[in-house]
Amino acid sequence: QVQLEESGGGLVQAGGSLRLSCAASGRTFSSATVGWFRRIPGKEREFVAVIDWGGGSTYYAGSVKGRFTISRDNAKNSVYLQMTSLKPEDTAVYYCAASRVYTTTPGNFESWGQGTQVTVSS
């Protein structure tokens, strides 16, 4: 199983940028689909972006498309989420997760990190 740890969250003003990192351990990481999700207090966990094992396929939620970019470096066992033009409504705890299949459904992800807080001030 893959173990995941997020970093890079913080406080940023609206319009600013942040880069989240997801560091992984485990032999199967390079073959895993990795997704980013976020949870706003009082709301359901929300899909943000996903990338396949080789980085050739990506998919984004409509609310972040054009502003966020997901990428990965399998040599470094890492996946990144570059967030630009941040809005207050992007404020959430962001999680990375790993799956054996290419999917956006949270229930299909077997491994989850602990999350990193992103706060966007207006």
N, C-alpha and C positions, 0 to 999 in steps of 0.2 A: 504494500500500500504506500501511497505517496503522502509525505508530510509536507505541509505548506505553511509559510509564514509571510504575512504582508508587512510592508513598511512604506514610508513615504507620505503618510497622511499628515494633515496639519490644518492650520488656519490660513485662509487666503482671501483676498478681496475679490469681489465680483469682477469678472473679466480676466482674472489671473489664471495661472497654470500650476499644475502639480503633476508629478510623475510617481505613480505607485509601482512598487515592485513586489513580486511574489517569488520568494525563494523556495525551492523544492528539494527534497531529499527522497531517495528511493530509486530503484533501478528502472521502474516503469515510466518515469516522468517523460522521457523523450518520446514515448509513444502515446502519451495522454493528451486528450483535448483539455484545454484549460479555459475556464470562464471567469469573468468578474461579475459579481452581483453586489447589490447594495440594499441596505435596510434603513428605512426612515422610521424613527420611533412611532409606534402605533399603526404601522403599515406592513403589508406583506413584503417579503423579500422580492427584489426586482432584478430581472436580468439586465445586464449592462452590455457585455461584449463577450465573444468567444473566439478562440483560435484553435485550429486543428494541430495535430502533432508536428507537422512540418512547417507550419506558418503560412501555408499557401491559401488557406481558406479562413476568412474572418466574417463575423456577422455582428451587427450592432443593433441595440434598441433604437427606435426612432428618435427618442428624446436626446440621445447623445451622438447620433450619427453626424459626422462632419466636424465634431468637436473633440471626440475621444479617439485614440488610436491604440489598438492592442498589438503587441509584438512579443516575440520570444527569442531567447538565445539558449538553445539546448546545451551548448557547450558550457554554459554557466548555470544550467538548471534554473533558469529564471524566465518569468513572464512579466511584462510591463504594461501599464495602462497610462498613456500620456493623455492628460486632461487639459484642454485649453478652453478659453472663453467660458470659464466656470460661472455658474449662476447660483444664487442662494438655494434654489430647489435641488441642486446637486448635493447639498449637505446630507450626509448619511454615513453609516459604517460600511466600508467596502470590504468585500470578501473575495478571495480567489478560491477556486475549486477545481478539482481534476476529475475527469471522466474517461472511461474506456471507449466511449462513443462520441461522435460529433453531435452535440445537442445543446439546446438552450433551456431545457427543463431542469430546475433545481434538483428534483428527485432522482435524476440520472447521474448526479455527481456524487462520487463515493467519498472523496476527501475534501475537507474544508479547512481553511485557515481560521485564525481567531479574529481577524478583522482589523481594520485601521480606520480611524475616524477622519473624515474630511468635513471641514466646516468652511462654508463660503459666506462671507459677510457682505451685506449690501452697502 
